[in-house]
Amino acid sequence: MLKVIQYDGNLKEIAKKLNNRKEEISIEVNNAVSDIIEDIRKNGNQALINYCQKFDGYQIKDESDFVVSNQEKEEALKQVDQDCIRILERTKKQITEFHKNQIDKSWSLYKDNGVIMGQMVRPIERVALYVPGGTAAYPSTVLMNAIPAKLAGVKDLVIITPVKADGKVNPVIVAAAKVAGVEQIVMCTPPDKEGKVYPTTLVAAKEAGVDTIYKFGGAQGVAAIANGTETIEKVDKIVGPGNIFVATAKKLSYGVVDIDMVAGPSEVLVIADENANPKYIAADLMSQAEHDKLASAMLVTTSKELVEKVNVELKRQVAYLSRKEIIEESLQNYGGAILVKDLKEAFEVSNYLAPEHLEVLVENPVNTLPYIKNAGSIFLGEYSPEPLGDYMSGTNHVLPTGGTAKFYSALGVYDFVKYSSYSYYPKDVLETFKDDVQTFAKSEGLDAHANSIAVRFEEE
């Protein structure tokens, strides 16, 4: 099933093919989302009501219907399995243990001449989290986004999550949000045609300590929280994945709010030597291929025999998997095995492609870290499979795709803070700088800049 490619030092065509997997935003989608954003900017709640009717099929009578009632929350609270809560709690512990090490601190430098300089670290005050929904619930996404935000000190986290085809939301989402422990959360999710939200989402919201749950999502939900309406407070940043309309709304809203990234289809690259277990490799490649027909699963190895064994395992294992057709199409179009002469070349390939997920299945995998330059998240050894990272390893699963790991990082605490620098200069110290600053300013043709310095030393 894996096509074999002999590495010859040129990966441009492979990289181009992988990078082109990102869904191109058609003119129609772009124009449609632009119109939605502009309509909500101008007409606020009424526009949002109209889109809820148009896209989700339910009629909102007035602004109070945007919000889920306390009674609905209490009814949903009774429906979450306790074992699910236990697993969420364990996951929270793992994610917290990893991300607490990312917390940055403000600092000050006091110099002998009286100068003070430093940097303040402050949390972004209000963040929106988009949680994919519809045919499946993703409580892991709630935890992966909410916990770093909580550690950063974000007080208001807006959660937006679409519902299933029947208009209901999975209650596990609410449980996950509760476990994440965010202080104040506003959740946005479209209900069914009767205005009801799926109980599991409400339970997750209750468990998360959600103060308000808004009954809307999609591009119109992004537009509403990015710009605000008469009754909906705007946010400062929107994070989390979504469909093409959500992604377009986030992209078009950038500048009004910050966003995390516009992510593309998922991917994994496995570096393996001749001693790696083909059963594990096949399973791990398929765990990514099942995401999407555009997902990529690549093997880079020194052993042609290993590729043959992996292909045997792929055929055996895929036969009993529910997403068999998606896996096979993904592997056919965007999978492959790249043969290299040694591990040095293997890491050259990996660094060039900059995969979202990188598995290293070689002897002494930890010792290979110095060779890795570009990867979203790295999984070392046969017992650190990528799906562990999707859920419970503690590392974040919101990652750069399509080669953008060359300049983007995994979502972390640092995405929910901002930095302000400051300085204090006494007059006698400024005097030692004044001539140089004025000369510098005049060399750029900025006389008013130079004047700002000069007036401070004019005789009265």
N, C-alpha and C positions, 0 to 999 in steps of 0.2 A: 504493500500500500504506500510505502514511502519511496518517492523517487530519489535515486542516488545522484548526487552532484559532486564531482571531483573539484575540490578547491584549487583554484589556479591563481589566487591573489586578487581576483576581481569579483566583487559582490554587488556591483552597482545595480545590475538587473534584478537580483533577489531583493535588495533593499527597496528599489523602486516599486516592485510588485507588492511588497508588504505595506509600504507607506501609502500606496494608493487604495488600500482597503477601506480607509476612512470614507464614510458616506459623504459624497459630494452634496452640498446643500444646493438643491435645485433653485432656480429663480422663483418657481411657484411657491416652494416652502418658505424661502426667504421673504418673499413679498407678503405671504399670508401671515407669517409671524410678525413682520413689521407692522402690518395693519392692526393686528391684535394689540401690540404694545402701544401704538399711537392712540387707538380707541380708548384703552384703559387709562392712559395718561390724561386724555381730554375728558372722559365721561365717567371715570372712577367706578363706583359700585354698580351703576346701571349697566355699564359695558360688561362687567364681570358676570352679572346676573344673566345677561343675554348669552354669553359664551357658555355658561354652565348649562343653560337650556339647550343650546345648539350642539355642544360636544358630549355632554354627559346625560342629557335627557331628563333632567329634573328641574322643577320650577321653584325658584326662590321667591317668596312673597315679599320679603323685606330684608334689610341688613341683618336682623337678628337671626335669620335662617342660615347665615353663613357659619354659625357656631353650633357645635354639638352640645346638647344639654347634659347636665350632670346626671340625669336619670339614665340617659343612653350609656354614659361611661360606667355607671354602677352595674347596669345589666351585663355589660361586656366583661366586667372584671371577674365574673364568676366562671368564665369559660376557658381560662388558660391552665394548661397542665403544669403541675408543680415540678415535674422533672424538667420541663422546658425552662422554667425559671432557674432551676439549679444549673443547667448548662449555660444559660446566659450569664449567671453570676460568675461562673468559672471563667468564661470568656472575658468578662469585664476585668477580672483580676489579671489575666494574662496581658490584655491590651494596656491596662494601666501600668503594670510593671515595666513594660517596654517604653511607653511614651512619657512617663514621668522623668526619664533621663533627658528628654528634649527641652525641658523647661529652661528658658533663658532668664537671666537676671539683669536688672538695671545696674549701671556702674558709673562711678565718678572718679576723676583723676584730679588731685589737688597738687599744684606745682608750687615750688618755693617762692616764686614771684607773685603769688596771689591769684594766678589764673586757675579757673575751674572749668573742666570740660567733662562731658559724659554723655550717656545715652539712657533714655527711659524706655522700658518695655511695657507696653500697655495692651490689654486684650481688645480685640474688635468687639464692640458692644453688642451688636445684634447680627446673628448669622442665620441663614436659611439652609436647611439640608433637604435635598431632594432624594427620596428613597424610591427606587423603581418598584412598580407594582403591576397589577393587572392579572396575569396568569400565575404569579408566584409572589411570595413575601420574602423580603430580604432584611430580617432583623440584624444580620451581621453588618449591613451597611449603616444601620442606625448606630451601632456600637462603634464602628470604625471611625465615624465622623463625629459622634457626640462626645466620646471620651477625650480625644485631644482638645476639643473645644472647651470641655469642662476644665481640663488641666490648665488651659491657657487663661481661664478666668472669664470666658464668655458667659454673660448672664441670660441673654435671650437667644434661644435657638429655635428657629422656625423649621418645622419638619413638613415637607410636602411629599405625599406618596399617592400615586394613582391607585384605583381599586381594580378588582377583578371584573370580568365581563358582566357579572350580575350586580355590579355597583357596590360590592362589599369589600372591606379591607381586612387583611389578616391580623388577628389579635396579637400575634407574636411581635409585630412591629411595635405595638404599644408597650409590651413587656420589655422589649429591648431598650426602648427609650427610657423607661423607668429605671432599669438596671444601670444605664449609663450615668444617671445621677445628675443630669444637667439641671441647674437651679430653676430656670424658667424656660419652658419650651412652648412654642406655638406650633401646632401641627396643621398642615393643610392637606386635605384628601377629598376627592370627589365621592359623593354618596351614590346610592341607587336612585331610581326615579322617584321614590317615595321620600328621599332625603335622609335615608338611613345609612350609617357607616358600618362596615363589617366589624363584628364584635372583637375579633382578635386585635385589630388596629387600636380600638378604643382601650382594650386592656393594656396594650403596650404603652399607650399614652398615659394611662392612669399610673402604671408602674413607674413611668419615667418622671412623673410629677408634672405632666403637661397642664398648663393653666388654661389654654384655649386651643380648640381644634377647629380649624376652618374647613368648610366643606367645598374645597375646590383644588384643582391641580392643573397639570398640563402647561402649555405655553401661557395660557391666561393667568394661571397661578403664579408663574415666574414673573410675569409682567406686573401683577398686582403687588407682590412683595418687593419687587425691585423699585417700584415707583411710589407705592403707597396709594391709598384711596381715602375717601372721607372717614372710613372707620378702620382701615387696615394700615398699621404702621410699617413704613418701608424698612428694609434691612440694609446692612452694609456689605454683606458678602453672601454669595450663594455657592454651595458646594454639593457634590454628589452627581451620580450619573442619571441619564434619562434618555428618552427616545429622540429622534431627529428634531422634533418640534421643540422639545424641552432644551436640547443642546443649542438649537438655533436661538431660542429666546435668551438663554444664558449668554451666548456670544454677542448678541445684539444689545444686551443690557450692560455689557462690560464698559466701564467708565462711569455709569450711573451707580453701579455696585461693582465690587471685585468678584471674580469667580476663581475656582481652583484651576480648572483646565478643561479643554474640550477633548475628551478621551475618544479613542477609536476602538476597534475590535480588540479582543483580548489575545494574548500570545504567550507562549512558553518556548524557551530554548534549553535543551538538555545537552550538557557536555558530558560525554561518557568515554571511559577507556574500555579496553577489551575485557576487563573483569567485571564490568557492570552487569546487573541483573536485567535481562531483556523483558522479563515479566513486569518489573517495576516501571521500566521506561515506557513500555506500551501503555500501561495504565495511566501514567502521568501525562503522556501526550494526549490521550483521549479525554482526560479530565478538563483540558483546556479546549479541545476541539468541540466538545459538546455544547459550549457556550453559544456558538453562532457559526453559520456557514462561512463567515468571513474570518473566524478565529484562525490563528496560525500556531502550529506545533512543529518545531524543528529539532532534529537530532544532529549534533556535531560530534563526530567520533573518529578515532584512529583505526577502527576495525570494521571492515566490510562484512565479516562474519557476524558481528553483533547486529548490524542492520538487518541481515537476513533473519536472525532469530527474533528481532523485534517485530518484523513483518508477520512472522508466524503467530506471535502473541497478539498482535493487533487483530488479525483475522479471527483468532479464537475468542478473544475477550469481547470484541464488538458485537458478536452474535447475540449476546444476552443483555445488551444495554438498551435502554428505552429510547435513547436519542441516536440510534444507529445511523440513520440517514444523514443527520446533521454532521455527525462525526466523520463519516466516510466522505462527504462532500468537502468538508473543511480540510481533511488530510489530502484529498486529491488536488485541491486548488491552491492551498497555502501551506501544506506540510512538505516535509522532505528530509533527507539525510545528507549532510555535507561531510565528505570524507577528507580528513586532513592527515598530514604526515606525522604530526606530534601535537602535544598539548599546547605548545606555544602558538601554533597556528590556530588551534581551537579557540583560544582566548582572543586572538586577532579577529576571528570571525564574530565572536560574541560582542566584542567591544564596538565593532563596526555596525552591527545590527542593533545594538542597544536594546535588548528585549525587556519587556515588561516584567516577566518572571524568568529567572535563570536558575536552573538546577545544575549542580556540579556533582556528578557521580563518578568520582575517581578516588584513588588511594590518597589518604591524607587530604581531604577536600578543604579543611580549614587553612592549610598552608597555601592554597591558591588565591586567597583574598588579595594579595598584593598585585596580582595580574588582572584583576577585574576593575575596569574603569567606568563602564556604562551599563547599568542594569537598574530596573526599578526596585526589585526585591530579590534577594539571593538565598537559595536553599542548598545547604551543604550536606551531602551524604545521603545514603539510601533511605534513611528514616526521618528525613525532613522533606516530605513531598509538598508540592505547591498547594494542594488543598488544605494542608494544615495551616498555611498562611492565610488562606481565605477565611478561616474561622477562628482558630484558637492558638496559633503560635505566639501571638502578641504583636507581631509586626502588622503594619497597616496594609489593607488590600486595595486601597484607592491609589492607583499607580499610573505613571506615564506610559503611553503606548506609542506604537508606530515610530520607534527610533527617538522619541522625545526624551528618553532617559538620558540623553547626552546633555540636556540642559534643564530638565524638570526632576523633581524629587517625589518620593511617596508623600502622601498627605501626612501631616504631623502637627504637633503643637505650634510650631513656628508659622503655620498657615493661618492661625487664629490670633496672632499678635501683630502689632506694628511698632516701629521704632522711631523715637524722636530724639534727635541729638540736641545738646545744649552747651553753651559756653558763657563764661563770665571773664571779662578782662578789665583790670584796673586801668585808670587813665595813664599812669606812668608806663605801663606795659604797652598800651595802644600807641603811645608816643614813639616807641621804638619800631613800630610797624608802619606808621602813618605814611612815610615817604614811599615805601615800597608798594603799599596798597594803592596809593594815588597813581603812581607810575603804571602799575598793572592795569588799573581801571582806564586810564587815558589811552593805553595801548590798544584797548578794545573799543575806544570811541565812546566810553560811558562816563561823560564828565560829571553827571549827577552822582554817580557812585563815588568818584574822587572827592566831590564837594562834601558828601556826607561825612567823610573823614576830616577834611580840611577845616570845616566850621567848628569842630570841637577844639581846635587849637588856635583860633583867632583871638586876638586881644580884644577885650571888651572896651 
